[in-house]
Amino acid sequence: MAKFKTHYDNLNVARNAHLSVIKAAYKVLCQNYHPDKYAGGHEEALRIMKIINGAYAVLSDSDKRAEHDRWINKQERDHATHKAQRIMAIVAKPGTAKRLNKAMLTLNTVWAICMQMAWVWQRIANRLLFCIIRQQSRDWWRLPPL
């Protein structure tokens, strides 16, 4: 997902937040960053309050909020398209297919080894359980295959 700030991020609410949640978040942020109360300085508090007020103005109006949601969706689509184009450019380079096939072969080999090891450990665990049940734990490796 793209890294861009939205009004939802500015108010620390989810995209599907109800208007009452947005109002409550706005109220809490206004109390925390009020210029008379904020310890970080008056100018910094004014800057933060301007961001909070702008976010609340957009999210409290249903038309502006719908427009903002459309903007977010467009940004995410554009980011996904750009990312896909970058991947296709990498894959389209000469020799990339050979490297990708080699990497996939390596991954498949590692996966097969892991699966074999899991199978071996499962067999050992089954034999130990069988021996415990039969109370023959000292000769568990000499038992016939299950």
N, C-alpha and C positions, 0 to 999 in steps of 0.2 A: 504494500500500500504506500501511496505517496506520503511524504512528510511535509504537510502544510497545515497551518493553523486555521481552524474554523471558529465560528462564533460559539459552537458547542464546546470546543476545547477551552475557549476563553472563560466560559462560565462553568466549566467542569461538569457538564451534564451529557447524557447520552443523546444520540440523534433522535430517538423516538420518545424523548422525555415529554411529559405532559406540561402544560403551561404552568400549573401550580408548582411543579418541581423547578421550572426555570425561574419563577418568581422567588422561590425560597433560596435558590442558589445566588440569585442577584442580590437579595437582601443581605445574605451572609457575607458575600464579597464586598458589598458596599460598606458594611460595618467594619470589616477587616482592613480595608484600604482607604478609609475616609481620610482626607488630607489632614484633619485635625488630630487623628489618632494614630496614623501610620508612623512607625519609628524609622522608616527608611528615607525620610526626607519629604518635604512638601512637593517638590517638582516630580519626584518619582511617583508619589501618590496620585498626583494629577494625571500623569501619563497612564497609569494603570486604570484609574477611574474612567478616563476617556475610552479605553478599550472595553471595559465592562459595560459602560453605558451604550456604546455602539452595538455590542453584541446583544444586549437586552432589547434595544430598539428593533433589531432585525428579528429576533426570535419571538418577541411578544406579538408581532404583527403576522397574521397567517399568510398574507400575500408575500411579504418580504421573506418569510421563512421558507415558503415553497420555492421561491426564486433562489434562495441560498442553497437549498437542498439540490436543486437542478445544477447549480454551479459546482457543488461538491461531486455530484455524479459525473459531470463532464470532466473535472480534474482527474478523477480516478480512472475514467475510460482513457483519457489522453495518456496518463502515466502507464497504464497497462499496454496501450498500443506502442508507446515509445520503448517499453521494456521488451515487448515481443519483437520489434524491429531490431533492437540491439542484439537479441539472441539470434535472430535470423542472419544478421550480418556476420556474426561469429561463425555460425554453422556453415555459411556460404563460402568461407575462406577455403582456399585449396589445402588439402591435408587434414582438415578438421574432422571429416567423416572417419578417416582412418584412426585418428587419435580418440575420437568418441567411441568407436568400436572397440579399440584396445582397452579403454577405461571400462566399458561395459563388460568386456570379457573378464577383466580383473575383478570387478564387483561381483559378477556371477560366480567366479571361482571362490572368492571369499565367502559368499553366501552359501555355496555348496559345502565348503569346509565347516562353516558354523552349523549347518543343518546336520552334517555327519557327526560332529562333536555332540550336538544335542541328543542325537539318536543314541550315541555310545553312553552318555551319562544317564539317559533314560533307562537303557538296558541294565546298567550297573545298579541304579536305584531299584529297579524291579527285582533284580537278583537279591539285593540286600533285604528288601521287604519280604521276599519269599523265604530267605534264610531266617529272618527274625520270627516269621510266623511258624516256621518248622523248628526253630531253636537249634539251627545248625550253623551258627554264625562263623565258626572257625574255618570251615571249608567252603565258603561261598563261591570261590572262583572255580571249584571243581564240579559245580553243579552242571547238569546238562542244560543246553539252551532252552529257553522258555518258548 
